[in-house]
Amino acid sequence: MDRCDPAGTGYLPTASGPKDGVEVTWSHETTDWFLGTAPPIRLGNTIYAVGSGLLALDADTGTKRFGAPGPYQSAPARVPASAYTTDTLAVTAPSGVFGLNADGGVNVPFLDRSFGARRWVGPRSPGAGFFGPAALKTPVAADGVVYTAIPGTNSVSALEPNDGSVLWRHTHHENDAASAEFNRPAVREGLVYVTNWPNQATAYHAESGKRQWRRELDEQMVLAPVATEAGVVVPTRSGVRLLDAEDGTTLWRCSLDGNMTEGAPAVADRTIFVGDERATLHAVDVATGEVRWTTPFEGPTSPVVADGVVYAVRAGFSLLAFDAVSGERLFEYRPSQVPLSTPVVGDGVLYATNRRRVIALEESA
C-alpha cells in the first residue's frame, strides 16, 4: 500500500533499488484515459496504478493486464476479501471510497475495458464544497480491515473489505466541512492513529473504534502520522514530535523551522526522514529527536527508504536518492513528463506514475 505498510513508515526492509543512477527500462503510455499522480503499488508481479481508473501492468515488461476507468484517484491498498477468490483494492476519489477487484473482472478486448472491476461503493463524499472537490485520501489495510479518512468529511472509518460497510466511524466537527479532515491513518499493534487540522492527534482501538486517547497540540498539523516501535511520529507545521503510543504524551519535539503542508515523513532504521518544505531534507533520530544530518532539498516530498537509500521526489519534478546514513546525494533523475509520483521499490527497480504514463526505472548501464 502507499507508504509501504499500515504504520505508514515508507520503509521496505526486504527491497533494494538503484544506487548510482537510473534510466527508464519500460514505459506504459498507451492507455488513453490514465492520468496518475498517486504512487503505484506492487503485488506479486503486477503493478497497480490509479489515475482516473485502475491500471494493472506486468512488473517486468509494463504490458497492460487490464484497465478500468473510473473516478478513482488515491493509491490503492490491498486487503483480502473472504467473499471473493481474489483480493480487494481499496481506493478513494473525491466522491467517496470504493472497493475494486484486484483481478480486474471480465476483460473485453475489442473495447479495451474490464467489466466487474468495481465491487462496492463505500461511504460517499457530500460533493464539492466551497473550496472545490474533496481532498485526496489514502486508505490503509490492516488485519483484514480497511481504514480510511472519508473524502469531503471530517470522518475516519473502518470498513468491511467484502462490501464496504462501515464497522465504525468517528466524525470531528460534523457541521464544519472546512475545518478538520483527518489524514492517512497509521495502524500498529491494534491501534489506529490519526491527525487532523488544526492540532489534534487521536488513537482509536482498531477493532472497536473506541478512543484510546486524544491530544491537543500547540502546533498546527496537516500531515499524516507514522506509527513506530518508539512511539507515534507526528509532523507539525514547523517540525516533528514523538508521542507515546499508549497515552499520547509528548516524548520529544524537534523544531526544523519548516512550513510543512504536503508530503509525509519516512521512518527506517531508527531515523525519521522529512523535508521541511523550505530548503532542507532532515534525518532525525527517532529515539531522541536529534538531527543526524541535513541536505539541501526544496519543496514537499514523501520519501521512501530501501537498502540504505532514501528516494525522495522533489515537488513532483525530479527524483533524488540519498545515502540514508550520511545524507550524501547519490543521483538525480528528471523525467520527461511531470508530475512524478513517489516511487515503489522492488527487486532493483523503481516504479512510478508519471502523469499519462507508468514507468520502471533501473540502474543506469
C-alpha positions as CSV (number, residue, x, y, z in Angstrom):
1,M,0.0,0.0,0.0
2,D,1.0,3.6,-0.1
3,R,3.8,4.4,2.5
4,C,4.6,0.6,2.3
5,D,2.8,-0.6,5.4
6,P,-0.1,0.1,7.7
7,A,2.1,2.1,10.0
8,G,3.0,4.5,7.2
9,T,6.8,4.1,7.5
10,G,7.7,4.4,3.9
11,Y,10.3,1.7,4.6
12,L,10.7,-1.5,2.5
13,P,13.2,-3.6,4.6
14,T,13.3,-6.5,2.1
15,A,13.6,-4.5,-1.1
16,S,16.5,-2.8,-2.9
17,G,16.7,-0.2,-5.6
18,P,19.2,1.7,-7.8
19,K,22.1,3.4,-6.1
20,D,24.2,5.1,-8.9
21,G,21.7,6.5,-11.3
22,V,18.6,5.3,-13.2
23,E,17.2,5.0,-16.7
24,V,13.7,4.1,-18.0
25,T,13.6,0.3,-18.6
26,W,9.9,0.4,-19.7
27,S,7.2,2.9,-20.0
28,H,3.5,2.3,-20.4
29,E,1.7,5.2,-22.1
30,T,-0.9,3.6,-24.3
31,T,-3.9,3.9,-22.1
32,D,-5.8,7.0,-23.2
33,W,-7.8,7.7,-20.0
34,F,-5.0,7.3,-17.5
35,L,-3.8,10.4,-15.6
36,G,-1.9,9.4,-12.5
37,T,-0.2,11.3,-9.7
38,A,-0.6,8.8,-6.8
39,P,2.1,6.2,-6.1
40,P,1.6,2.7,-7.6
41,I,1.8,-0.5,-5.6
42,R,3.3,-3.9,-6.5
43,L,1.5,-7.1,-5.7
44,G,3.4,-10.2,-6.9
45,N,4.4,-9.5,-10.5
46,T,1.7,-6.9,-11.0
47,I,1.9,-3.1,-10.8
48,Y,-1.4,-1.4,-9.9
49,A,-1.6,2.3,-10.7
50,V,-4.5,4.6,-10.1
51,G,-5.4,7.7,-12.0
52,S,-8.9,8.3,-13.4
53,G,-9.2,4.5,-13.1
54,L,-7.3,1.4,-12.1
55,L,-4.5,0.1,-14.4
56,A,-2.7,-3.2,-13.9
57,L,0.6,-3.8,-15.6
58,D,3.2,-6.6,-15.8
59,A,6.0,-5.6,-13.5
60,D,8.7,-7.0,-15.8
61,T,7.6,-5.5,-19.1
62,G,4.9,-2.9,-18.5
63,T,2.4,-4.9,-20.6
64,K,-1.1,-4.0,-19.8
65,R,-3.1,-6.7,-18.0
66,F,-6.3,-4.8,-17.6
67,G,-7.7,-1.3,-17.2
68,A,-10.9,0.0,-15.7
69,P,-11.7,3.7,-16.0
70,G,-13.4,5.3,-13.0
71,P,-13.3,8.3,-10.6
72,Y,-10.5,6.7,-8.5
73,Q,-7.5,8.9,-7.6
74,S,-5.7,7.5,-4.5
75,A,-3.0,4.9,-4.3
76,P,-4.7,1.5,-3.6
77,A,-4.5,-0.6,-0.5
78,R,-4.7,-4.4,-0.9
79,V,-6.9,-6.3,1.5
80,P,-8.1,-10.0,1.5
81,A,-11.8,-10.4,1.0
82,S,-13.4,-13.7,2.1
83,A,-16.4,-13.3,-0.2
84,Y,-14.1,-13.4,-3.3
85,T,-11.4,-15.6,-4.6
86,T,-9.2,-12.5,-5.3
87,D,-8.1,-9.5,-3.1
88,T,-9.9,-6.2,-2.9
89,L,-8.1,-2.9,-3.7
90,A,-9.5,-0.1,-1.6
91,V,-9.2,3.4,-3.2
92,T,-10.7,6.8,-2.7
93,A,-12.0,9.5,-5.0
94,P,-13.4,13.0,-4.4
95,S,-16.8,11.3,-4.4
96,G,-16.1,8.6,-1.8
97,V,-14.5,5.2,-1.1
98,F,-14.5,2.2,-3.5
99,G,-13.5,-1.4,-3.5
100,L,-12.1,-2.8,-6.7
101,N,-11.3,-6.3,-8.0
102,A,-7.6,-7.0,-7.9
103,D,-8.1,-9.4,-10.8
104,G,-9.8,-6.9,-13.0
105,G,-13.2,-8.6,-13.6
106,V,-14.0,-9.6,-17.1
107,N,-11.9,-8.2,-19.9
108,V,-13.5,-7.2,-23.2
109,P,-10.6,-7.0,-25.7
110,F,-12.3,-5.1,-28.5
111,L,-13.3,-2.3,-26.1
112,D,-10.0,-2.4,-24.1
113,R,-12.1,-2.3,-20.9
114,S,-12.7,-4.6,-17.9
115,F,-16.2,-5.0,-16.5
116,G,-16.8,-6.1,-12.9
117,A,-13.8,-4.2,-11.7
118,R,-15.8,-2.4,-9.1
119,R,-17.0,-4.5,-6.2
120,W,-18.6,-2.0,-3.9
121,V,-19.1,1.7,-3.1
122,G,-18.5,2.6,0.5
123,P,-19.1,5.9,2.3
124,R,-19.7,8.8,-0.1
125,S,-18.5,12.4,-0.1
126,P,-21.2,15.0,0.2
127,G,-19.8,16.5,-3.1
128,A,-17.7,19.6,-4.0
129,G,-17.6,22.2,-1.3
130,F,-16.7,25.9,-1.2
131,F,-13.0,25.0,-1.9
132,G,-13.7,22.6,-4.7
133,P,-13.6,18.8,-4.9
134,A,-12.8,16.8,-1.7
135,A,-9.0,16.4,-1.0
136,L,-7.4,13.1,-1.9
137,K,-7.4,10.5,0.9
138,T,-5.3,7.3,1.0
139,P,-6.8,4.1,2.6
140,V,-4.9,1.7,4.7
141,A,-5.4,-2.1,5.0
142,A,-4.5,-3.9,8.2
143,D,-5.6,-7.3,9.6
144,G,-8.4,-7.7,7.1
145,V,-10.0,-4.2,7.5
146,V,-9.8,-1.0,5.5
147,Y,-9.1,2.2,7.5
148,T,-9.6,5.5,5.8
149,A,-10.5,9.1,6.1
150,I,-13.6,9.7,4.1
151,P,-13.1,12.4,1.4
152,G,-15.1,15.6,1.9
153,T,-16.0,14.9,5.5
154,N,-14.3,15.2,8.9
155,S,-14.6,11.4,9.4
156,V,-12.3,8.4,9.8
157,S,-13.8,5.0,9.4
158,A,-13.1,1.2,9.5
159,L,-14.7,-0.7,6.5
160,E,-15.5,-4.3,5.8
161,P,-13.5,-5.3,2.7
162,N,-16.2,-7.6,1.3
163,D,-18.9,-4.9,0.8
164,G,-17.6,-1.6,2.1
165,S,-19.9,-1.5,5.0
166,V,-19.0,0.7,8.0
167,L,-17.6,-1.1,11.0
168,W,-17.1,2.1,13.0
169,R,-16.8,5.8,12.2
170,H,-15.8,8.9,14.0
171,T,-16.6,12.4,12.9
172,H,-14.9,15.6,14.2
173,H,-16.7,19.0,13.8
174,E,-19.5,17.4,11.8
175,N,-21.1,20.7,10.8
176,D,-17.8,22.4,9.8
177,A,-16.8,20.9,6.5
178,A,-13.7,23.1,6.0
179,S,-12.0,22.6,9.3
180,A,-10.8,19.2,10.4
181,E,-10.4,16.5,7.8
182,F,-8.4,13.5,9.0
183,N,-5.1,12.5,7.4
184,R,-4.0,9.0,6.3
185,P,-4.3,6.7,9.4
186,A,-1.4,4.8,10.8
187,V,-2.1,1.4,12.2
188,R,0.1,-0.6,14.5
189,E,-0.5,-3.2,17.2
190,G,-4.2,-2.8,17.4
191,L,-4.4,1.0,17.4
192,V,-5.3,3.4,14.7
193,Y,-3.5,6.8,14.9
194,V,-4.9,9.9,13.1
195,T,-4.2,13.6,13.0
196,N,-6.4,16.4,11.8
197,W,-6.0,20.1,11.4
198,P,-5.5,22.3,13.3
199,N,-3.9,20.5,16.2
200,Q,-5.4,17.1,17.2
201,A,-3.8,13.7,17.4
202,T,-6.0,10.7,18.3
203,A,-5.7,7.0,18.8
204,Y,-8.6,4.5,18.4
205,H,-8.8,0.8,19.0
206,A,-8.7,-0.8,15.6
207,E,-11.3,-3.4,16.3
208,S,-13.9,-1.5,18.2
209,G,-13.2,2.2,17.3
210,K,-13.1,3.1,21.0
211,R,-10.9,6.1,21.7
212,Q,-7.7,5.4,23.5
213,W,-6.5,9.0,23.8
214,R,-6.7,12.4,22.2
215,R,-4.2,15.2,22.4
216,E,-4.5,18.9,21.5
217,L,-1.0,20.0,20.5
218,D,0.2,23.6,20.5
219,E,1.3,23.5,16.8
220,Q,-0.6,23.1,13.6
221,M,-0.7,19.7,11.9
222,V,-1.7,19.0,8.3
223,L,0.4,15.8,7.7
224,A,-0.2,12.1,8.5
225,P,1.4,10.4,11.5
226,V,3.8,7.4,11.4
227,A,3.5,4.6,14.0
228,T,6.8,3.2,15.2
229,E,8.2,1.0,18.0
230,A,9.5,4.1,19.7
231,G,6.1,6.0,19.5
232,V,3.9,7.9,17.1
233,V,5.8,10.3,14.8
234,V,3.7,13.4,14.3
235,P,4.9,16.1,11.8
236,T,3.8,19.6,12.7
237,R,3.8,22.7,10.6
238,S,7.3,23.6,11.7
239,G,8.9,20.4,12.8
240,V,8.3,16.9,14.2
241,R,7.5,15.4,17.6
242,L,7.2,11.9,19.1
243,L,4.1,10.9,21.1
244,D,3.8,8.0,23.4
245,A,1.8,5.3,21.6
246,E,-0.3,4.4,24.7
247,D,-1.3,7.8,26.1
248,G,-0.3,10.4,23.5
249,T,2.1,12.4,25.8
250,T,4.9,14.2,24.0
251,L,8.2,12.4,24.4
252,W,10.3,15.0,22.5
253,R,9.8,17.7,19.9
254,C,12.2,18.9,17.2
255,S,11.9,22.3,15.5
256,L,13.0,22.3,11.9
257,D,11.9,25.9,11.2
258,G,9.8,24.4,8.4
259,N,6.5,25.1,6.7
260,M,5.2,21.6,6.1
261,T,1.9,21.4,4.4
262,E,2.3,18.4,2.0
263,G,4.0,15.1,1.8
264,A,4.8,12.6,4.6
265,P,7.9,11.5,6.6
266,A,9.6,8.1,6.3
267,V,11.0,6.1,9.3
268,A,13.7,3.5,8.8
269,D,16.5,2.1,11.0
270,R,15.5,4.4,13.9
271,T,15.7,7.5,11.7
272,I,13.0,9.9,10.5
273,F,13.4,11.4,7.1
274,V,11.4,14.5,6.5
275,G,11.5,17.6,4.3
276,D,10.8,21.0,5.8
277,E,9.4,22.4,2.5
278,R,11.7,25.3,2.7
279,A,15.2,24.2,1.6
280,T,16.2,21.1,3.5
281,L,15.7,17.3,4.0
282,H,16.4,16.2,7.5
283,A,17.3,12.9,9.2
284,V,16.2,12.9,12.8
285,D,16.9,10.3,15.4
286,V,13.5,8.7,16.3
287,A,14.6,7.9,19.9
288,T,16.0,11.4,20.9
289,G,14.8,13.9,18.3
290,E,18.3,14.9,17.5
291,V,19.1,15.9,13.9
292,R,21.6,13.4,12.4
293,W,22.2,15.1,9.1
294,T,20.6,17.7,6.7
295,T,20.9,18.1,2.9
296,P,19.6,20.8,0.5
297,F,16.2,19.9,-0.8
298,E,13.4,22.2,-2.0
299,G,9.7,21.6,-1.9
300,P,7.4,18.9,-0.4
301,T,8.2,15.2,-0.5
302,S,7.2,11.8,0.8
303,P,10.4,9.8,1.0
304,V,10.6,6.0,0.8
305,V,13.6,4.0,2.1
306,A,15.1,0.7,0.9
307,D,18.5,-0.9,1.4
308,G,20.2,2.2,2.9
309,V,18.9,4.6,0.2
310,V,16.3,7.4,0.7
311,Y,14.3,8.1,-2.5
312,A,12.6,11.5,-2.5
313,V,10.7,13.2,-5.2
314,R,11.2,17.0,-5.2
315,A,7.9,18.8,-5.7
316,G,6.9,16.3,-8.3
317,F,9.5,17.2,-10.9
318,S,12.7,15.2,-10.0
319,L,13.7,12.1,-8.1
320,L,16.7,12.3,-5.8
321,A,18.5,9.4,-4.0
322,F,20.5,9.9,-0.8
323,D,22.6,7.6,1.4
324,A,20.5,7.0,4.5
325,V,23.4,7.1,6.9
326,S,25.4,10.1,5.6
327,G,22.9,12.1,3.6
328,E,25.2,12.1,0.6
329,R,23.4,12.6,-2.7
330,L,23.7,9.5,-4.9
331,F,21.9,10.6,-8.1
332,E,19.1,12.8,-9.5
333,Y,16.6,11.8,-12.3
334,R,14.4,14.3,-14.1
335,P,11.5,12.7,-16.1
336,S,10.3,14.0,-19.5
337,Q,6.8,14.5,-18.0
338,V,5.7,15.9,-14.7
339,P,4.5,15.3,-12.1
340,L,6.4,12.2,-11.0
341,S,4.9,10.2,-8.1
342,T,6.7,8.8,-5.1
343,P,8.1,5.5,-6.4
344,V,7.6,2.0,-5.1
345,V,10.8,-0.1,-4.7
346,G,11.2,-3.7,-5.7
347,D,13.9,-6.1,-7.0
348,G,16.3,-3.3,-8.0
349,V,13.5,-1.4,-9.8
350,L,11.6,1.8,-9.0
351,Y,8.0,2.1,-10.3
352,A,6.2,5.4,-10.5
353,T,3.3,7.1,-12.2
354,N,4.3,10.0,-14.4
355,R,1.3,11.9,-15.5
356,R,-0.1,10.0,-18.5
357,R,2.3,7.0,-18.1
358,V,3.7,4.5,-15.7
359,I,7.5,4.0,-15.7
360,A,10.0,1.5,-14.4
361,L,13.5,2.8,-13.5
362,E,16.6,0.5,-13.3
363,E,20.2,1.2,-12.6
364,S,21.9,3.1,-15.4
365,A,24.1,0.9,-17.7
